Amino acid sequence: MSALHIGSRGSDLALWQSRTVLAALRGLGAAPAWDSEITVVTTRGDVDQSLYLAGGVEKGFFTKELEFALLERRIDLVVHSLKDLPTATPAGLRNITILPRASAADWLLIRREFNAPRNDGLLPLAAGARVGASSLRRGALLGRFAPQARSVPLRGNVPTRVRKLAESDGVDAIILAGAGLSRLGLDLSAFVVIELSPEWWVPAPGQGALAAQCRAGETGIESQVRRLTDPAGADAARWEREFLRVIEGGCSTPFGCHVVGSRAWLGIAGEGGWLASQVELPSFQEDTHRDEFIRGAVAGCKPIDAQSLVAGTVGRALFAR
């Protein structure tokens, strides 16, 4: 039997993720065998540099071309950032959440001259600071936790965004997923680095998790991939993506969800600005009951009052990495 192939986007982070999973699969030491080379597939998200990704996730902005390659048998497996995957899986494919999940938190990187510590619970950004944010969720959160700053659209892969910040190219601070920054091991010593608490700054559903996608019915591949599953991470991601599916979210809906064990932290943009709540999760019941619970939980989101904001911890400083 010929070796199997993993397909990937060509960004540094996508290749890091694919190589990490490839090493784990080859470490299992079981057939079928995996080729050591990664097949790079360019997606629309790699060439379309629209400033905002509104509607991009649910349309497969970063995934569709890879899924076509799978269905056409040009590749045999794809590793995705789970937050990039639409909640609807194409016919003939299977998604499996794999490996222990990295931190779901966003990180705020600030040029030192725009760092302005505060005691009112808001983020330590100077008045008028331009903050690069690539999603409507991050923009909406900035409106609540840094009203003194200005959200500006920012596209590009992770190293490109960090370089733009270092060169003061249109931004004074940026917000990125901490998982990607940690995985790439970038030098952030030039910046003030703030880890934003997922309980306040609610991340995108699935953030920090990886998913493997393969063809349905490929039992040899699927059985290997499932050996890489971390049950706790998979269960949390399943709930987060169910919330996303029920509210018909994606990049077009500023929505965040973070699950740890049996508790979920929710956030959504509404008429009163950023609305939030936390709920205890029931057992993973049949669809109708689960959908009703999710709709009720999201409807229960309320504005964050100033007193709780001052008493809470939105972010904590990290040592630059």
C-alpha positions in Angstrom: 0.0 0.0 0.0 1.4 3.5 -0.9 2.0 6.0 1.8 -0.8 8.3 2.9 -0.6 12.1 2.6 -1.5 15.0 4.9 -2.7 18.2 3.3 -2.2 21.7 4.8 -2.4 25.4 4.2 1.0 26.9 3.7 1.1 29.2 6.6 3.8 28.6 9.4 1.1 27.8 11.9 -0.8 25.4 9.6 2.4 23.6 8.8 3.4 23.4 12.5 0.0 21.9 13.3 0.2 19.4 10.4 3.8 18.3 11.2 2.9 17.9 14.9 0.0 15.6 14.0 2.0 13.8 11.4 4.7 13.0 14.0 2.1 11.7 16.4 0.6 9.5 13.7 3.9 8.1 12.7 4.7 7.5 16.3 1.8 5.1 16.6 3.8 2.7 14.5 0.8 1.1 12.8 -0.4 0.8 9.2 -1.3 2.6 7.1 2.0 4.5 6.9 2.2 8.3 6.4 4.5 10.1 3.9 6.9 12.5 5.6 6.0 15.3 3.1 3.1 17.7 3.7 1.0 18.5 0.6 0.3 22.3 0.6 -3.1 23.4 -0.7 -3.9 27.1 -1.2 -7.3 28.2 0.1 -9.4 31.2 -0.6 -8.5 32.6 2.9 -4.8 32.6 1.8 -5.4 34.8 -1.2 -8.5 36.9 -0.3 -7.2 39.7 2.0 -10.6 41.2 2.7 -10.2 43.3 5.9 -13.0 41.5 7.8 -13.9 37.8 7.6 -17.6 38.3 8.0 -19.3 35.1 7.0 -16.0 33.5 6.2 -16.0 30.5 8.6 -19.4 29.2 7.7 -18.5 29.4 4.0 -15.3 27.4 4.5 -13.0 30.4 3.9 -10.0 28.5 5.1 -11.1 24.9 4.5 -13.1 24.3 1.2 -10.1 23.7 -1.1 -8.6 21.3 1.4 -12.0 19.4 1.6 -12.1 19.2 -2.2 -8.6 17.7 -2.2 -9.7 15.1 0.3 -12.8 14.2 -1.6 -10.8 13.9 -4.8 -8.3 11.6 -3.0 -5.3 13.9 -3.7 -4.7 13.9 0.1 -5.9 11.6 2.9 -6.0 13.8 6.0 -6.2 17.5 6.8 -5.4 19.2 10.2 -7.4 22.3 10.8 -7.6 24.8 13.6 -11.0 23.8 14.9 -12.3 27.4 15.0 -11.9 27.6 11.2 -14.2 24.7 10.5 -17.8 25.3 9.6 -20.2 23.5 11.9 -21.7 21.6 8.9 -19.4 18.8 7.8 -19.5 18.1 4.0 -21.0 14.8 2.9 -18.4 12.1 2.7 -16.0 13.6 5.3 -15.5 13.1 9.0 -14.2 15.6 11.6 -12.4 14.4 14.7 -11.1 16.7 17.5 -7.6 15.6 18.4 -4.6 16.1 20.8 -4.8 18.0 24.1 -6.2 21.4 23.6 -3.9 24.4 23.9 -5.0 27.5 25.8 -8.2 29.0 24.4 -7.2 32.5 25.5 -6.6 35.5 23.2 -3.4 37.5 23.9 -3.1 41.3 23.6 0.3 42.5 22.4 1.0 46.2 23.0 3.8 48.4 21.8 5.3 49.6 25.1 4.6 53.3 24.4 0.9 52.5 24.2 0.7 50.5 27.4 -1.3 52.5 30.0 -2.1 50.6 33.2 -5.6 51.3 34.7 -7.5 50.6 37.9 -11.0 50.5 36.4 -11.0 47.0 35.0 -10.4 48.1 31.4 -7.4 47.0 29.3 -4.2 48.9 29.7 -4.3 50.7 26.3 -3.6 54.4 25.8 -6.4 56.6 24.5 -6.7 56.3 20.7 -4.5 53.2 20.5 -5.2 51.3 17.2 -5.8 47.7 18.0 -5.6 45.2 15.2 -8.5 42.7 15.4 -9.3 40.2 12.7 -12.8 39.3 13.8 -16.1 41.1 14.7 -16.0 39.2 18.1 -12.7 40.9 19.0 -13.9 44.2 17.8 -17.1 44.0 19.9 -15.0 42.9 23.0 -12.7 45.9 22.5 -15.8 48.1 22.6 -16.5 46.9 26.1 -13.1 46.3 27.6 -11.1 49.1 25.9 -13.6 51.9 24.8 -10.7 54.3 24.9 -8.9 52.4 22.1 -9.9 51.9 18.4 -10.4 48.6 16.7 -8.9 48.4 13.2 -9.1 45.4 10.8 -5.9 43.4 10.4 -5.3 40.4 8.2 -2.3 38.2 7.5 -0.8 35.1 9.1 0.5 35.2 12.6 4.1 36.3 11.9 2.9 38.9 9.5 0.6 40.5 12.1 3.4 40.5 14.7 5.8 42.1 12.2 3.2 44.8 11.4 3.0 45.6 15.1 6.8 45.7 15.5 7.0 48.1 12.6 4.0 50.2 13.8 2.4 49.4 10.4 -1.1 50.7 11.1 -1.4 49.2 14.6 -0.3 50.0 18.1 -1.5 46.7 19.6 -2.9 43.4 18.2 -5.0 40.6 19.5 -4.2 37.0 18.5 -5.0 33.5 19.7 -2.4 32.7 22.4 -2.3 29.1 21.1 -0.8 30.1 17.7 1.7 32.4 19.3 2.9 29.7 21.7 3.0 27.1 19.1 5.2 29.2 16.8 7.5 30.3 19.6 7.8 33.9 18.3 9.9 36.5 20.0 7.5 38.8 21.8 10.0 40.5 24.0 9.5 43.9 22.4 5.9 44.1 23.5 3.8 44.1 26.7 1.9 40.8 26.5 -1.5 40.4 28.2 -3.3 37.0 28.4 -7.0 37.8 28.2 -9.1 35.7 30.6 -11.5 33.4 28.6 -14.1 34.0 31.4 -14.2 37.6 30.5 -12.8 37.9 27.0 -14.7 34.9 25.7 -12.8 33.2 22.8 -14.1 31.8 19.6 -15.7 28.4 19.9 -13.0 25.7 19.4 -10.1 28.1 19.8 -6.9 26.3 20.8 -8.2 22.9 19.5 -7.1 21.0 16.5 -9.3 18.8 14.3 -8.4 16.1 11.8 -10.6 15.7 8.7 -10.6 12.5 6.7 -13.0 10.7 4.3 -15.9 8.8 5.9 -15.5 5.1 5.7 -11.7 5.1 5.7 -11.6 2.9 8.8 -7.8 2.5 8.9 -7.2 6.2 8.9 -10.0 7.0 11.2 -9.0 4.4 13.8 -5.5 5.9 13.9 -6.7 9.5 14.2 -9.1 8.6 17.0 -6.2 7.3 19.0 -5.0 11.0 19.2 -8.3 12.2 20.7 -8.2 13.9 24.1 -11.7 13.2 25.6 -11.9 16.4 27.8 -10.9 18.7 24.9 -13.2 16.9 22.5 -16.2 17.2 24.8 -15.6 20.9 25.5 -15.2 21.6 21.7 -18.3 19.7 20.9 -20.4 21.8 23.2 -18.8 25.1 21.9 -19.6 24.1 18.3 -23.1 23.2 19.2 -23.6 26.7 20.6 -22.2 28.1 17.4 -24.4 25.9 15.3 -27.7 26.8 17.1 -27.2 30.5 17.0 -26.1 30.2 13.3 -22.9 32.0 14.2 -19.5 32.3 12.5 -17.5 35.3 11.8 -20.7 37.2 10.9 -21.9 36.9 14.5 -19.8 38.4 17.2 -20.1 35.4 19.6 -17.8 33.6 22.0 -18.1 30.4 24.0 -15.6 28.8 26.3 -16.4 25.4 28.0 -14.4 23.9 30.9 -15.9 20.7 32.4 -19.6 21.3 32.9 -19.5 25.1 32.8 -19.8 27.4 29.8 -18.9 31.1 29.5 -20.8 32.9 26.8 -20.6 36.3 25.1 -22.4 37.9 22.3 -22.8 41.4 20.8 -26.3 42.8 21.3 -28.2 46.1 21.5 -26.6 46.8 24.9 -23.1 46.2 23.6 -21.2 43.1 24.7 -23.5 40.7 26.7 -22.2 37.8 28.7 -23.3 35.0 31.0 -22.1 31.7 32.4 -24.2 28.5 32.7 -24.0 25.0 34.0 -24.3 22.5 31.2 -26.8 19.6 31.3 -25.9 16.2 30.0 -25.5 16.1 26.2 -29.1 15.3 25.5 -30.9 14.7 22.2 -30.9 17.6 19.7 -34.3 19.2 20.5 -33.6 19.6 24.3 -30.0 20.7 23.7 -31.0 23.3 21.2 -33.7 24.7 23.5 -31.1 24.9 26.3 -28.6 26.7 24.1 -31.1 29.3 22.9 -32.2 30.0 26.4 -28.6 30.3 27.7 -27.7 32.8 24.9 -30.9 34.8 25.5 -29.8 35.1 29.2 -26.7 37.0 28.4 -26.7 40.5 30.1 -24.5 43.6 30.0 -21.4 43.5 32.2 -21.8 46.1 34.9 -19.0 48.4 35.9 -18.7 47.0 39.5 -18.1 43.5 38.4 -15.7 44.7 35.8 -13.5 46.4 38.4 -13.7 43.4 40.7 -12.8 40.9 38.0 -9.6 40.2 36.1 -9.9 40.7 32.3 -6.3 40.1 31.6 -3.0 39.2 33.3 0.5 40.2 32.2 2.7 37.4 30.8 6.4 37.4 30.5 7.3 38.1 26.9 8.1 34.9 25.0 
